[in-house]
Amino acid sequence: MPAGLIALALGGFGIGLTEFVIMGLLPEVAADFRVSEASAGWFISGYALSVTVGALLVTAAVTRLPRKPVLLGLLVLFIAGNFLSAIADSYAAMMIGRIVAALCHGAFFGIGSVVAASLVPSHKKAGAIAIMFTGLTAANVLGVPFGTLLGQNFGWRSTFWAITVIGVVALLGIALMVPASSTEPAKGLRSELGAFASGQVWLSIIVTILGFGGMFGAFTYIAFTLTEVSGFESGAVPWLLVLFGGGLFVGNFLGGKAADKALDKSLIFILAGLVAVLIFFALTASNSIATLVSLALMGGFGFATVPGLQMRVMHFASTAPTLASGANIGAFNLGNALGAWLGGVTISAGLGYTSPIWAGAGITLAALLVMLAAAAAARRGGPAAPAVTPDVEREPQGATIA
């Protein structure tokens, strides 16, 4: 395994920790700034919106720059944002810190995916992307519980100081381990925008929004489902989420392996599996044993889509993949927002705490249908071909589509 992948995964770990650990620290943060938990919740929403904006605008702004210096600059932004959060003396200062940290998120994973794929042979590209995203899954499995524990015992600011240190270590790791020769600049903004002429790029992004939205629609309100429907005590919820995080970790690894063998077929199978798991979960949520199984499988099938979806966008934007890769990271966050919104609508309509799971199953089914159509079009050679600009030589492909 190239050492650079480990450095990229560590950066992903820190960024994932920044995004998710705040969920377990909201009571402490709200009390410190003397705001309601709903107001403190904007530290999550504001971050997600900034990720979406940064994935497009920041990536577009750096397309002509060599990728390694860009990754280092993004980590400096990440470190600065978490440093500001750690020393924030007001709600507004904390929000600024969250926004600054979030601006690097989409661009880091988007550009990092391209760099990770360049470090390995063509038949291992999806697996390399999966390794980078292992940092994100590890943030859920290990980082969030321990980050929450650290914040609860030593103050929430200690968690952000720890994340700042992780950022510094990741910065040094990328500086030392990622070869500059693998991080040549993109072809320029015009060529990067030209990648969006491919219908398959857009179909892939739609699948990302719907597929990830389905899982997070169910996951956003999972604490209510576990306590109000499955009958678990509230104190058990963090440990149950570790089970979910374990599913993310395994799913990410296996999904990358499968995508390297047959990209579209693996995505169709995984999305169909996720639909089945969500339906099973909704039907059996009152059974604690079945719930444990569903949690692990939901995490596994849900995150197994990530390396494949990221690889698919890069495949069909292969002449200029950087901006399309960043846009797909933004699409994951749009999916999060869509799923959370629709799940909230179903609960507000009085449909119960399993209704977000049913909504997630419906969204994922839509993703599966779009994926089937995209795969069929790719086999026919319709909107399958990557957008090719005359002055750009097409790069080797990284996976078998079907």
C-alpha positions as MATLAB code, in Angstrom:
seq = 'MPAGLIALALGGFGIGLTEFVIMGLLPEVAADFRVSEASAGWFISGYALSVTVGALLVTAAVTRLPRKPVLLGLLVLFIAGNFLSAIADSYAAMMIGRIVAALCHGAFFGIGSVVAASLVPSHKKAGAIAIMFTGLTAANVLGVPFGTLLGQNFGWRSTFWAITVIGVVALLGIALMVPASSTEPAKGLRSELGAFASGQVWLSIIVTILGFGGMFGAFTYIAFTLTEVSGFESGAVPWLLVLFGGGLFVGNFLGGKAADKALDKSLIFILAGLVAVLIFFALTASNSIATLVSLALMGGFGFATVPGLQMRVMHFASTAPTLASGANIGAFNLGNALGAWLGGVTISAGLGYTSPIWAGAGITLAALLVMLAAAAAARRGGPAAPAVTPDVEREPQGATIA';
ca = [
       0.000    0.000    0.000;
       1.450    3.412   -0.935;
       2.266    5.436    2.180;
       0.513    8.428    0.632;
      -2.836    6.640    0.983;
      -2.309    6.418    4.750;
      -1.647   10.163    4.916;
      -4.780   10.873    2.853;
      -6.811    8.570    5.125;
      -5.543   10.429    8.200;
      -6.664   13.715    6.669;
     -10.044   12.128    5.965;
     -10.204   10.943    9.582;
      -9.696   14.447   10.926;
     -12.212   15.984    8.532;
     -14.794   13.296    9.291;
     -14.267   13.849   13.000;
     -14.854   17.581   12.583;
     -18.114   16.951   10.764;
     -19.637   14.336   13.058;
     -18.248   14.773   16.583;
     -20.223   17.979   17.154;
     -23.385   15.851   17.265;
     -22.310   14.298   20.545;
     -21.172   17.626   22.002;
     -24.207   19.805   21.212;
     -25.484   19.943   24.831;
     -22.097   21.159   26.108;
     -21.652   23.636   23.262;
     -25.197   24.980   23.651;
     -24.731   25.443   27.401;
     -21.376   27.201   26.974;
     -22.727   29.715   24.451;
     -26.102   29.942   26.212;
     -28.150   29.080   23.144;
     -30.830   26.492   22.531;
     -29.878   23.091   21.170;
     -31.788   24.010   18.017;
     -29.515   27.036   17.575;
     -26.472   24.906   18.317;
     -27.710   22.525   15.623;
     -26.796   25.165   13.040;
     -23.174   24.227   13.693;
     -24.090   20.992   11.882;
     -26.300   22.499    9.176;
     -23.929   25.400    8.528;
     -21.053   22.985    8.142;
     -22.966   20.819    5.644;
     -23.971   23.801    3.521;
     -20.405   25.100    3.521;
     -19.147   21.687    2.405;
     -21.444   21.819   -0.616;
     -20.322   25.340   -1.529;
     -16.649   24.588   -0.968;
     -16.806   21.378   -3.001;
     -17.610   23.430   -6.082;
     -16.140   26.891   -5.584;
     -12.892   25.971   -3.839;
     -12.222   23.090   -6.230;
     -12.930   25.324   -9.229;
     -10.570   27.984   -7.869;
      -7.608   25.613   -7.616;
      -7.986   23.549  -10.792;
      -4.806   24.920  -12.412;
      -2.646   24.386   -9.333;
      -0.576   21.247   -8.576;
      -2.653   18.936   -6.444;
      -0.171   18.250   -3.639;
       0.264   21.929   -2.660;
      -3.511   22.298   -2.920;
      -4.060   19.408   -0.494;
      -1.553   20.964    1.905;
      -3.285   24.337    1.627;
      -6.676   22.728    2.302;
      -5.310   21.110    5.451;
      -3.974   24.486    6.600;
      -7.529   25.798    6.158;
      -8.820   22.808    8.129;
      -6.345   23.416   10.956;
      -7.231   27.111   11.075;
     -10.962   26.391   11.229;
     -10.622   23.942   14.124;
      -8.223   26.272   15.925;
     -10.834   29.034   15.659;
     -13.480   26.641   16.995;
     -11.278   25.674   19.941;
     -10.697   29.311   21.020;
     -14.148   30.667   20.038;
     -15.557   32.984   22.689;
     -18.959   33.512   21.045;
     -21.561   31.721   18.962;
     -20.595   33.754   15.877;
     -16.881   32.975   16.290;
     -17.662   29.279   16.592;
     -19.784   29.404   13.441;
     -16.940   31.091   11.548;
     -14.590   28.335   12.656;
     -17.031   25.663   11.491;
     -17.469   27.332    8.088;
     -13.731   27.772    7.556;
     -13.103   24.093    8.373;
     -15.972   22.976    6.140;
     -14.718   24.838    3.073;
     -11.843   22.381    2.739;
     -14.006   19.255    3.142;
     -15.413   18.753   -0.347;
     -12.281   19.879   -2.157;
     -10.053   17.647   -0.014;
     -12.054   14.499   -0.671;
     -12.639   15.435   -4.306;
      -8.993   16.172   -5.110;
      -7.810   13.486   -2.702;
      -9.835   10.874   -4.606;
      -8.036   11.805   -7.824;
      -4.651   11.703   -6.097;
      -5.409    8.376   -4.373;
      -6.386    6.810   -7.703;
      -3.146    8.054   -9.278;
      -1.027    6.249   -6.674;
      -2.063    2.734   -7.760;
      -2.462    0.682  -10.963;
      -5.670    1.168  -12.941;
      -7.329   -2.023  -11.658;
      -6.991   -0.888   -8.025;
      -8.236    2.704   -8.281;
     -11.609    2.219   -6.532;
      -9.841    0.315   -3.759;
      -7.419    3.213   -3.306;
     -10.333    5.641   -3.018;
     -11.892    3.305   -0.449;
      -8.683    3.400    1.601;
      -8.786    7.191    1.667;
     -12.432    7.085    2.777;
     -11.453    4.601    5.494;
     -10.427    7.662    7.461;
     -13.989    8.942    7.250;
     -15.440    5.626    8.407;
     -12.899    5.371   11.220;
     -14.015    8.815   12.359;
     -17.497    7.369   12.852;
     -16.397    4.079   14.425;
     -13.714    5.350   16.795;
     -13.333    9.095   16.546;
     -16.850   10.239   17.381;
     -17.336    8.109   20.534;
     -13.880    8.937   21.912;
     -14.095   12.570   20.799;
     -17.414   12.875   22.603;
     -15.958   11.190   25.700;
     -12.995   13.570   25.640;
     -15.263   16.603   25.336;
     -17.587   15.475   28.094;
     -14.711   14.929   30.539;
     -12.334   17.758   29.655;
     -14.627   20.283   27.997;
     -15.793   20.368   24.409;
     -12.891   22.618   23.393;
     -10.428   19.813   24.155;
     -11.954   17.796   21.311;
     -11.309   20.591   18.830;
      -7.753   21.012   20.107;
      -7.244   17.280   19.495;
      -8.661   17.588   15.947;
      -6.313   20.517   15.299;
      -3.356   18.322   16.257;
      -4.633   15.536   13.969;
      -4.735   18.093   11.159;
      -1.092   19.029   11.761;
      -0.042   15.356   11.688;
      -1.987   14.783    8.448;
      -0.363   17.876    6.929;
       3.096   16.524    7.694;
       2.114   13.082    6.430;
       0.952   14.346    3.046;
       3.969   16.623    2.749;
       6.317   13.674    3.308;
       4.449   10.682    1.841;
       2.517   11.872   -1.217;
       4.856   12.097   -4.226;
       4.642   15.374   -6.092;
       4.864   13.501   -9.406;
       1.412   11.978   -8.819;
      -0.282   15.291   -8.184;
       0.043   17.196  -11.439;
      -2.427   20.070  -11.876;
      -5.782   19.624  -13.517;
      -6.296   20.734  -17.119;
      -7.900   24.051  -16.271;
     -11.387   25.243  -15.400;
     -12.684   25.104  -18.977;
     -11.742   21.448  -19.357;
     -13.050   20.648  -15.868;
     -16.422   22.212  -16.682;
     -16.427   20.317  -19.973;
     -16.612   17.051  -18.022;
     -20.190   17.959  -17.081;
     -21.184   17.579  -20.736;
     -21.269   13.843  -20.047;
     -24.785   12.688  -19.226;
     -23.276    9.837  -17.232;
     -21.562   12.290  -14.886;
     -24.947   13.823  -14.083;
     -26.610   10.425  -13.716;
     -23.851    9.371  -11.321;
     -24.308   12.520   -9.237;
     -28.075   11.918   -9.078;
     -27.465    8.354   -7.883;
     -25.105    9.737   -5.222;
     -27.707   12.210   -3.951;
     -30.504    9.644   -3.842;
     -28.472    6.656   -2.681;
     -26.720    8.444    0.173;
     -29.873   10.419    0.955;
     -31.754    7.185    1.496;
     -29.309    5.896    4.082;
     -28.988    9.196    5.933;
     -32.739    9.747    5.852;
     -32.994    6.649    8.005;
     -29.880    7.415   10.050;
     -30.607   11.037   10.987;
     -33.445   10.082   13.341;
     -32.041    6.716   14.361;
     -31.767    7.664   18.054;
     -35.548    8.132   18.193;
     -36.116    4.820   16.413;
     -33.786    2.966   18.775;
     -35.310    4.374   21.957;
     -38.978    4.839   21.036;
     -39.503    1.810   18.767;
     -36.743   -0.723   19.472;
     -36.858   -0.155   23.230;
     -33.178    0.549   23.908;
     -32.098    2.858   26.730;
     -30.718    6.213   25.632;
     -27.350    5.356   27.177;
     -26.995    2.445   24.766;
     -27.349    4.625   21.662;
     -23.653    5.645   21.355;
     -22.546    2.016   21.453;
     -25.205    1.008   18.954;
     -23.835    3.688   16.656;
     -20.414    2.042   16.947;
     -22.079   -1.055   15.462;
     -23.391    1.094   12.623;
     -19.911    2.583   12.186;
     -18.409   -0.897   12.008;
     -20.776   -1.584    9.121;
     -19.549    1.594    7.407;
     -15.949    0.450    7.737;
     -16.527   -3.032    6.313;
     -18.874   -1.778    3.594;
     -16.400    0.841    2.417;
     -13.640   -1.776    2.076;
     -15.756   -4.403    0.321;
     -17.462   -1.806   -1.870;
     -14.096   -0.638   -3.171;
     -13.039   -4.199   -3.963;
     -16.314   -4.886   -5.783;
     -16.173   -1.640   -7.767;
     -12.706   -2.492   -9.064;
     -14.091   -5.735  -10.507;
     -17.376   -4.538  -12.051;
     -18.374   -0.954  -11.311;
     -21.990   -0.710  -12.460;
     -22.952   -4.266  -11.519;
     -21.604   -3.792   -8.004;
     -23.478   -0.508   -7.533;
     -26.747   -2.070   -8.725;
     -26.309   -4.992   -6.321;
     -25.383   -2.729   -3.386;
     -28.284   -0.326   -3.923;
     -30.735   -3.236   -4.241;
     -29.307   -4.674   -1.020;
     -29.712   -1.336    0.750;
     -33.378   -1.121   -0.306;
     -33.959   -4.611    1.091;
     -32.158   -3.823    4.351;
     -34.142   -0.618    4.907;
     -37.455   -2.376    4.274;
     -36.433   -5.182    6.656;
     -35.406   -2.593    9.279;
     -38.699   -0.709    8.995;
     -40.693   -3.932    9.368;
     -38.699   -5.319   12.317;
     -37.595   -2.189   14.208;
     -39.566   -3.255   17.296;
     -37.346   -6.358   17.598;
     -34.052   -5.528   19.291;
     -32.064   -8.408   17.751;
     -33.287   -7.631   14.235;
     -32.447   -3.970   14.855;
     -28.836   -4.826   15.657;
     -28.553   -6.757   12.400;
     -30.221   -3.953   10.454;
     -27.910   -1.296   11.885;
     -24.780   -3.152   10.826;
     -26.165   -3.983    7.370;
     -27.484   -0.451    6.811;
     -24.034    0.968    7.492;
     -22.380   -1.703    5.363;
     -24.567   -1.406    2.276;
     -24.924    2.367    2.651;
     -21.201    3.143    2.641;
     -20.321    0.385    0.178;
     -21.666    2.720   -2.496;
     -19.158    5.498   -1.741;
     -15.964    4.332   -3.512;
     -17.964    3.056   -6.495;
     -19.975    6.238   -6.914;
     -16.857    8.386   -6.587;
     -15.011    6.187   -9.080;
     -17.923    6.282  -11.529;
     -17.952   10.069  -11.663;
     -14.189   10.126  -12.151;
     -14.449    7.448  -14.851;
     -16.904    9.395  -16.993;
     -15.088   12.673  -16.346;
     -11.730   11.013  -16.913;
     -10.322   13.797  -19.099;
     -10.817   16.324  -16.293;
     -11.999   14.576  -13.120;
     -11.094   17.051  -10.380;
     -14.150   19.336  -10.359;
     -16.567   16.473  -11.049;
     -15.025   14.550   -8.162;
     -15.500   17.546   -5.865;
     -19.051   18.019   -7.088;
     -19.834   14.427   -6.170;
     -18.603   15.057   -2.619;
     -21.049   17.953   -2.506;
     -23.714   15.569   -3.806;
     -23.168   13.279   -0.806;
     -23.918   16.223    1.485;
     -26.954   17.229   -0.577;
     -28.146   13.661   -0.128;
     -27.680   14.002    3.623;
     -29.805   17.149    3.627;
     -32.483   15.599    1.394;
     -32.787   12.486    3.515;
     -32.875   14.412    6.787;
     -35.504   16.807    5.438;
     -37.766   14.092    4.079;
     -37.414   12.042    7.256;
     -38.391   15.094    9.310;
     -41.414   15.660    7.073;
     -42.666   12.115    7.687;
     -42.251   12.431   11.450;
     -43.979   15.821   11.492;
     -46.838   14.239    9.539;
     -47.363   11.852   12.452;
     -46.211    8.737   10.611;
     -44.028    7.520   13.473;
     -40.345    6.958   14.067;
     -40.012    4.196   11.470;
     -41.278    6.528    8.760;
     -37.801    7.993    8.002;
     -36.635    4.437    7.301;
     -39.511    3.891    4.858;
     -38.698    7.254    3.272;
     -35.052    6.209    3.012;
     -36.073    2.972    1.305;
     -38.124    4.970   -1.211;
     -35.263    7.359   -1.986;
     -32.831    4.465   -2.363;
     -35.239    2.677   -4.699;
     -35.233    5.813   -6.868;
     -31.423    5.704   -6.841;
     -31.514    2.071   -7.952;
     -33.836    2.882  -10.857;
     -31.582    5.738  -12.007;
     -28.551    3.463  -11.678;
     -30.228    0.781  -13.797;
     -30.996    3.372  -16.466;
     -27.456    4.741  -16.345;
     -25.937    1.264  -16.656;
     -28.214    0.438  -19.593;
     -27.269    3.676  -21.334;
     -23.583    2.953  -20.747;
     -23.930   -0.475  -22.352;
     -25.712    1.060  -25.347;
     -23.056    3.729  -25.679;
     -25.619    6.544  -25.253;
     -24.551    9.241  -22.794;
     -21.891    6.842  -21.633;
     -18.791    8.318  -23.151;
     -16.823   10.705  -21.002;
     -16.723   14.265  -22.241;
     -13.564   14.627  -24.301;
     -12.051   17.941  -25.204;
      -9.850   18.079  -28.301;
      -6.765   19.250  -26.471;
      -6.843   16.676  -23.697;
      -5.611   13.132  -23.960;
      -7.902   10.642  -22.287;
      -6.430    8.874  -19.262;
      -6.632    5.107  -18.688;
      -9.871    3.900  -17.125;
      -9.872    2.533  -13.610;
     -12.598   -0.125  -13.536;
     -14.792   -2.346  -15.625;
     -18.186   -0.705  -15.979;
     -20.221   -3.848  -16.474;
];
